[in-house]
Amino acid sequence: MNGHREAESLLDGQDRAFLKELARQAVAAAALGQPPPDPVPLAAEMDVTLRPPLTAPRGAFVTLTMDGQLRGCIGYIEGIKPLYEAILDNARSAAVADPRFEPVSGPELAAIELEISALTPLNRVSGPQDIVIGRHGVVLVKGGRRAVFLPQVATEQGWDLDTTLTHLALKAGLDPEGWRRDTEFLVFEADVF
């Protein structure tokens, strides 16, 4: 990454606080059936300038937990929207559109915790030997199937590389050893807060 691109991707404490508040308001609005918050007045209220770290297209995930258990997680792997818009969309979707869970309800809001992962661009690696557990998120691609784990997943689960790739293969609908042959791996890093 060249210096200019790297500077564009660095989020400071104020940026992070803005994104967390935007996500929190988006989750609440979705759970209560209200329209999403408008990021522009929120940024002004928080004295945040919508500048390249926030406006650059980046992949992003919003993860919701309640009582330490996953409650919703939705995201974009690639930068298809400005980061603040991706956070807004994915916070709403994590709250009410994750097909694994019932929509978050109003009474649950006080107990919901959220985590944001702002992603770096995807990089193809030559094989599993180039994947660093705890640093890299991984996208596995094989035979039209695809699955992803954020960088923190393996660490939180206490998985080594083989275990991570086995779970990733299963998530993609492959057999547990499916990752060992004819598989493409892409990695990314995440600013998690």
C-alpha positions in Angstrom: 0.0 0.0 0.0 1.5 3.3 -0.9 1.6 6.1 1.7 -1.3 8.1 0.2 -3.7 5.1 0.1 -2.6 4.1 3.7 -3.3 7.6 5.0 -6.8 7.5 3.4 -7.6 4.3 5.3 -6.5 5.3 8.8 -9.4 6.0 11.1 -8.8 8.2 14.1 -10.7 8.0 17.4 -13.3 10.6 16.3 -13.9 8.6 13.1 -14.4 5.4 15.0 -16.8 7.1 17.6 -18.8 8.5 14.7 -19.1 5.1 12.9 -20.1 3.4 16.2 -22.8 6.0 16.9 -24.0 5.8 13.3 -24.2 2.0 13.6 -25.9 2.1 17.0 -28.5 4.5 15.7 -29.0 2.4 12.5 -29.6 -0.7 14.6 -32.1 1.0 16.8 -34.0 2.6 13.9 -34.2 -0.8 12.1 -35.4 -2.6 15.3 -38.0 0.0 15.8 -39.2 0.2 12.2 -37.9 3.7 11.7 -36.0 5.3 8.8 -32.2 5.1 9.1 -30.3 8.0 10.6 -28.9 10.7 8.4 -25.1 10.6 8.6 -24.5 14.2 7.6 -26.2 15.9 10.5 -24.8 13.3 12.9 -21.3 14.0 11.6 -21.8 17.7 12.1 -23.2 17.2 15.6 -20.2 15.1 16.5 -17.8 17.6 14.8 -16.6 15.0 12.4 -15.6 15.8 8.8 -16.7 13.3 6.2 -13.3 12.9 4.6 -11.4 10.1 2.8 -11.0 7.6 5.7 -14.8 7.7 6.0 -15.8 8.4 2.4 -13.3 6.0 0.7 -15.0 2.8 -0.6 -14.1 0.0 1.8 -15.5 -3.4 2.8 -17.0 -3.4 6.2 -18.9 -5.7 8.6 -21.1 -4.9 11.5 -21.4 -7.7 14.1 -24.0 -7.7 16.8 -23.8 -9.7 20.0 -26.0 -10.2 23.0 -24.9 -11.9 26.2 -21.7 -12.8 24.4 -23.6 -14.7 21.7 -23.7 -13.7 18.0 -27.0 -11.9 17.2 -26.3 -10.8 13.7 -23.4 -10.1 11.3 -23.6 -8.7 7.8 -21.1 -7.0 5.6 -19.4 -6.3 2.3 -16.1 -7.9 1.6 -15.2 -5.4 -1.0 -15.4 -1.6 -1.1 -18.7 -1.0 -3.0 -19.7 2.1 -1.1 -18.1 4.8 1.0 -17.2 3.3 4.4 -19.8 5.3 6.4 -22.6 4.2 4.0 -21.4 0.6 4.2 -21.6 0.8 8.1 -25.1 2.3 7.9 -26.4 -0.4 5.5 -24.7 -3.3 7.3 -25.8 -2.2 10.8 -29.4 -2.1 9.6 -29.0 -5.5 7.9 -27.3 -7.1 10.9 -30.2 -6.0 13.0 -33.1 -7.1 10.9 -31.9 -9.1 7.8 -29.4 -11.7 8.9 -31.3 -14.9 7.8 -29.8 -16.9 10.8 -31.7 -14.8 13.4 -35.0 -13.2 14.1 -34.9 -9.4 13.7 -33.7 -7.5 16.8 -36.6 -6.2 18.8 -36.9 -2.9 20.6 -36.6 -4.5 24.1 -33.3 -6.1 23.1 -31.6 -2.9 22.1 -30.1 -2.1 25.6 -28.3 -5.5 25.6 -27.0 -5.4 22.1 -23.2 -4.8 21.7 -21.8 -4.0 18.3 -18.4 -4.4 16.6 -17.3 -2.8 13.4 -14.7 -4.2 11.1 -13.4 -1.8 8.4 -11.6 -3.9 5.8 -8.5 -3.4 3.6 -8.7 -4.5 -0.1 -8.5 -8.2 -0.9 -5.2 -9.7 -1.9 -4.8 -13.1 -3.6 -2.2 -15.3 -1.9 -0.5 -18.4 -3.4 -1.8 -20.7 -0.7 -2.6 -21.4 3.0 1.1 -20.9 3.9 0.7 -17.2 3.3 -2.3 -16.8 5.7 -1.5 -15.4 9.1 -4.1 -16.4 11.8 -5.2 -13.4 13.9 -4.0 -10.9 11.2 -5.8 -12.0 8.0 -9.4 -12.4 7.2 -9.8 -15.2 4.7 -12.0 -15.7 1.6 -12.0 -19.2 0.3 -13.2 -19.7 -3.3 -13.6 -23.1 -5.0 -15.9 -24.4 -7.7 -18.3 -21.4 -7.6 -18.5 -21.6 -3.8 -17.2 -18.9 -1.5 -17.0 -18.3 2.3 -15.3 -15.7 4.5 -14.1 -15.4 8.0 -13.1 -12.0 9.6 -9.6 -12.0 11.1 -10.9 -12.2 14.7 -12.9 -15.4 14.1 -10.0 -17.8 14.3 -8.5 -16.1 17.3 -11.9 -15.9 19.2 -12.5 -19.6 18.5 -8.9 -20.6 19.4 -8.4 -22.2 16.0 -5.1 -22.9 14.2 -4.8 -22.5 10.4 -5.9 -26.0 9.5 -8.9 -25.9 11.8 -9.8 -22.4 10.4 -9.7 -23.6 6.8 -11.6 -26.7 7.6 -14.4 -24.6 9.1 -14.2 -22.2 6.2 -14.6 -25.1 3.8 -17.7 -26.4 5.7 -19.1 -22.9 5.6 -18.7 -22.8 1.8 -20.6 -26.1 1.6 -17.5 -28.2 0.8 -16.2 -31.3 2.5 -13.9 -30.6 5.5 -10.7 -31.3 3.4 -12.0 -29.3 0.4 -9.7 -26.4 1.1 -6.5 -28.5 0.4 -6.8 -28.7 -3.4 -7.7 -26.4 -6.3 -8.7 -23.6 -3.9 -8.2 -19.9 -4.3 -7.5 -17.8 -1.1 -7.8 -14.1 -0.7 -6.8 -12.3 2.4 -7.6 -8.9 4.0 -7.0 -7.1 7.3 -9.5 -5.3 9.4 -9.6 -2.3 11.7 -11.8 -3.7 14.4 -13.5 -1.5 17.0 
